[in-house]
Amino acid sequence: MTTSLPRNASADQLAERLLAGDRLALARLISAVEAGRPDARHTLRCLFPKTGRAHVVGVTGPPGSGKSTLATRLAMTYRERGSTVGIVAVDPTSPFTGGAILGDRVRMMELHSDPDVFMRSMATRGVMGGLARSTLDVVLLLDAFGKDVIMIETVGVGQDEVEIARAADSTVVVGVPNLGDDIQAIKAGILEIADILVVNKADLAGADRLVADLRTMLQLSTTAPRTGWTPPIVQTVATEGSGVSELVDTLAEHRAHLETSGNWRVRRAESARRQVRAIVEDRVQRRLEAVTAGEEWQARFASIAAREQDPYSVAEEVLSAVADLHGQ
Amino acid sequence: MTTSLPRNASADQLAERLLAGDRLALARLISAVEAGRPDARHTLRCLFPKTGRAHVVGVTGPPGSGKSTLATRLAMTYRERGSTVGIVAVDPTSPFTGGAILGDRVRMMELHSDPDVFMRSMATRGVMGGLARSTLDVVLLLDAFGKDVIMIETVGVGQDEVEIARAADSTVVVGVPNLGDDIQAIKAGILEIADILVVNKADLAGADRLVADLRTMLQLSTTAPRTGWTPPIVQTVATEGSGVSELVDTLAEHRAHLETSGNWRVRRAESARRQVRAIVEDRVQRRLEAVTAGEEWQARFASIAAREQDPYSVAEEVLSAVADLHGQ
């Protein structure tokens, strides 16, 4: 189908092959983007006009809510309906090793054999803002590749993750009965970013109560009157696939609502703002890393520890150094 | 004891009262710092030389691990031993409301009546890096106030939270049996920042297995050979207070180890680096917020959504604008 891909292919060469439908080129370009390879930046710029067609779906929820299983089932249902699917799983990561912990999921193995599903686990690389930047870049690549639906799966905790979830066109927040106080609290925190609420493991005792609680919370929400969309609550048992078809229908309804209401444009502009910020934050972070790694600065940090200087004054100097740094 | 505090007291006036032991002044200065009041910045600079004495203890673990209860019990035990305590609880927050969700905890009510315990829940205010910055500022204020032990309680997920946990002198990572795959994975991610591992709810079946698993993971860790400290595993039942006294002893041992090994200095220099970075990130974030809020930029974001411009080129322009912006 395709001629062989040189090992040292440039990002632009990879992009050309990606547009021709080459999965290997897609995978390698994703790696180049994640690694922050300088030539990938220009390539993303060139690919950008070829994007915007995919329906970007965020799937977020606390650990233990079964969202990976749900995402897998969603992907299978989309495939049955003839849509191609990309999945970007954003994993909690060790800041030391830089490696993804959850890794590719065994339970997603069956999807792996489908050439029209592309899955990728993201690592944070210990860089603030970098996760959001690289996740959105990968979504862009999947979009340019032609995927109809791109799912971003995140643990719904932490600022970065909320940023990522909000970059989606439609955000599905997954809750589950009986997870205890803390988790309910987290769910409340991400409730406001939900376009669709899923009560997973709906066969468990306590599911009805969670649905009732969520309804109460939705009544208190100030978002629905503003957007004209009240988040529906869909009950699923992801392990058995029940409710998943209804969820796909609801996602289609949400997309249709965005388009007819004009909110699609508003939302995509807001996503663009988030993406621009993520890129800027990533760049600043890299500069900050480069500046503070120098030996003279190590001595400054030691003198702060000894209370000879204060961190606020040193921060001012770092800020100037970061602002002065051009290029990378 | 103290004369009345004027409502419009300056940050410097509040600092003076704080150093004289005025709790109300402490609380108001914390609010000023959290809100990013400009005069508070100068005050923090002046207070900084008066800090460095407290033992800063991070308590981190997944939702449902019982870490709030453990922190409460730790505080009570420290009080029994005559130490004064500050607790900073870092809560997951709605990015919309800016308010803390968990709020002050009912189960900490009994501690509230103790004048030598000071508790504060932090909100993220939707600002990247801002949470780390303001949390470390509050720790500094509690330190200047004279607290012997300052606990930072965080949910151990997300980059910001890991940053915060690593700013402590001693980091306690709390695990709990039978929480399912995802949570174990997160725990593995924060295992590497643990100075002490706690298996809470140690009376549950499965606790022995978790202890065994953690021991195996510790053997694979590369941190211990470098620092000369192998994280001990302490078993607790926080609801009953069992194991908590041993945990306080272990924390004292860790502090003694840091001091005799010289790692204290290394670690505090590293903390200083993290604090400087948090301050810089917060400042950049505020500038970024100010720059991108302007109307002309909104039009740019809309044109990105329409694929007329690309986010990477616009990000370059924002970066220049952020670097040019002086002052705030």
Chai-1 contact restraints between the chains, C-beta under 6 A:
chainA,res_idxA,chainB,res_idxB,connection_type,confidence,min_distance_angstrom,max_distance_angstrom,comment,restraint_id
A,L44,B,Y312,contact,1.0,0.0,6.0,A-B,restraint_1
A,R45,B,D310,contact,1.0,0.0,6.0,A-B,restraint_2
A,R45,B,Y312,contact,1.0,0.0,6.0,A-B,restraint_3
A,F48,B,D310,contact,1.0,0.0,6.0,A-B,restraint_4
A,P49,B,R307,contact,1.0,0.0,6.0,A-B,restraint_5
A,G52,B,R307,contact,1.0,0.0,6.0,A-B,restraint_6
A,P63,B,D182,contact,1.0,0.0,6.0,A-B,restraint_7
A,P63,B,I183,contact,1.0,0.0,6.0,A-B,restraint_8
A,G64,B,G180,contact,1.0,0.0,6.0,A-B,restraint_9
A,G64,B,D182,contact,1.0,0.0,6.0,A-B,restraint_10
A,P92,B,V157,contact,1.0,0.0,6.0,A-B,restraint_11
A,P92,B,I186,contact,1.0,0.0,6.0,A-B,restraint_12
A,P92,B,G189,contact,1.0,0.0,6.0,A-B,restraint_13
A,S94,B,G189,contact,1.0,0.0,6.0,A-B,restraint_14
A,S94,B,E192,contact,1.0,0.0,6.0,A-B,restraint_15
A,P95,B,V162,contact,1.0,0.0,6.0,A-B,restraint_16
A,F96,B,E192,contact,1.0,0.0,6.0,A-B,restraint_17
A,I101,B,A185,contact,1.0,0.0,6.0,A-B,restraint_18
A,I101,B,A188,contact,1.0,0.0,6.0,A-B,restraint_19
A,I101,B,G189,contact,1.0,0.0,6.0,A-B,restraint_20
A,L102,B,A185,contact,1.0,0.0,6.0,A-B,restraint_21
A,T124,B,Q159,contact,1.0,0.0,6.0,A-B,restraint_22
A,M128,B,Q159,contact,1.0,0.0,6.0,A-B,restraint_23
A,V157,B,P92,contact,1.0,0.0,6.0,A-B,restraint_24
A,V157,B,V157,contact,1.0,0.0,6.0,A-B,restraint_25
A,V157,B,G158,contact,1.0,0.0,6.0,A-B,restraint_26
A,G158,B,V157,contact,1.0,0.0,6.0,A-B,restraint_27
A,G158,B,G158,contact,1.0,0.0,6.0,A-B,restraint_28
A,Q159,B,M128,contact,1.0,0.0,6.0,A-B,restraint_29
A,Q159,B,D160,contact,1.0,0.0,6.0,A-B,restraint_30
A,D160,B,Q159,contact,1.0,0.0,6.0,A-B,restraint_31
A,V162,B,P95,contact,1.0,0.0,6.0,A-B,restraint_32
A,G180,B,G64,contact,1.0,0.0,6.0,A-B,restraint_33
A,D182,B,P63,contact,1.0,0.0,6.0,A-B,restraint_34
A,D182,B,G64,contact,1.0,0.0,6.0,A-B,restraint_35
A,I183,B,P63,contact,1.0,0.0,6.0,A-B,restraint_36
A,A185,B,I101,contact,1.0,0.0,6.0,A-B,restraint_37
A,A185,B,L102,contact,1.0,0.0,6.0,A-B,restraint_38
A,I186,B,P92,contact,1.0,0.0,6.0,A-B,restraint_39
A,A188,B,I101,contact,1.0,0.0,6.0,A-B,restraint_40
A,G189,B,P92,contact,1.0,0.0,6.0,A-B,restraint_41
A,G189,B,T93,contact,1.0,0.0,6.0,A-B,restraint_42
A,G189,B,S94,contact,1.0,0.0,6.0,A-B,restraint_43
A,G189,B,I101,contact,1.0,0.0,6.0,A-B,restraint_44
A,E192,B,S94,contact,1.0,0.0,6.0,A-B,restraint_45
A,E192,B,F96,contact,1.0,0.0,6.0,A-B,restraint_46
A,R268,B,A305,contact,1.0,0.0,6.0,A-B,restraint_47
A,A269,B,F301,contact,1.0,0.0,6.0,A-B,restraint_48
A,A269,B,A302,contact,1.0,0.0,6.0,A-B,restraint_49
A,A269,B,A305,contact,1.0,0.0,6.0,A-B,restraint_50
A,A272,B,F301,contact,1.0,0.0,6.0,A-B,restraint_51
A,A272,B,I304,contact,1.0,0.0,6.0,A-B,restraint_52
A,A272,B,A305,contact,1.0,0.0,6.0,A-B,restraint_53
A,A272,B,P311,contact,1.0,0.0,6.0,A-B,restraint_54
A,R273,B,F301,contact,1.0,0.0,6.0,A-B,restraint_55
A,Q275,B,P311,contact,1.0,0.0,6.0,A-B,restraint_56
A,V276,B,P311,contact,1.0,0.0,6.0,A-B,restraint_57
A,V276,B,V314,contact,1.0,0.0,6.0,A-B,restraint_58
A,V276,B,A315,contact,1.0,0.0,6.0,A-B,restraint_59
A,V276,B,V318,contact,1.0,0.0,6.0,A-B,restraint_60
A,I279,B,A315,contact,1.0,0.0,6.0,A-B,restraint_61
A,V280,B,A315,contact,1.0,0.0,6.0,A-B,restraint_62
A,V280,B,V318,contact,1.0,0.0,6.0,A-B,restraint_63
A,V280,B,L319,contact,1.0,0.0,6.0,A-B,restraint_64
A,R283,B,L319,contact,1.0,0.0,6.0,A-B,restraint_65
A,V284,B,V284,contact,1.0,0.0,6.0,A-B,restraint_66
A,F301,B,A269,contact,1.0,0.0,6.0,A-B,restraint_67
A,F301,B,A272,contact,1.0,0.0,6.0,A-B,restraint_68
A,F301,B,R273,contact,1.0,0.0,6.0,A-B,restraint_69
A,A302,B,A269,contact,1.0,0.0,6.0,A-B,restraint_70
A,I304,B,A272,contact,1.0,0.0,6.0,A-B,restraint_71
A,A305,B,R268,contact,1.0,0.0,6.0,A-B,restraint_72
A,A305,B,A269,contact,1.0,0.0,6.0,A-B,restraint_73
A,A305,B,A272,contact,1.0,0.0,6.0,A-B,restraint_74
A,R307,B,P49,contact,1.0,0.0,6.0,A-B,restraint_75
A,R307,B,G52,contact,1.0,0.0,6.0,A-B,restraint_76
A,D310,B,R45,contact,1.0,0.0,6.0,A-B,restraint_77
A,D310,B,F48,contact,1.0,0.0,6.0,A-B,restraint_78
A,P311,B,A272,contact,1.0,0.0,6.0,A-B,restraint_79
A,P311,B,Q275,contact,1.0,0.0,6.0,A-B,restraint_80
A,P311,B,V276,contact,1.0,0.0,6.0,A-B,restraint_81
A,Y312,B,L44,contact,1.0,0.0,6.0,A-B,restraint_82
A,Y312,B,R45,contact,1.0,0.0,6.0,A-B,restraint_83
A,V314,B,V276,contact,1.0,0.0,6.0,A-B,restraint_84
A,A315,B,V276,contact,1.0,0.0,6.0,A-B,restraint_85
A,A315,B,I279,contact,1.0,0.0,6.0,A-B,restraint_86
A,A315,B,V280,contact,1.0,0.0,6.0,A-B,restraint_87
A,V318,B,V276,contact,1.0,0.0,6.0,A-B,restraint_88
A,V318,B,V280,contact,1.0,0.0,6.0,A-B,restraint_89
A,L319,B,V280,contact,1.0,0.0,6.0,A-B,restraint_90
A,L319,B,R283,contact,1.0,0.0,6.0,A-B,restraint_91
A,A323,B,A323,contact,1.0,0.0,6.0,A-B,restraint_92
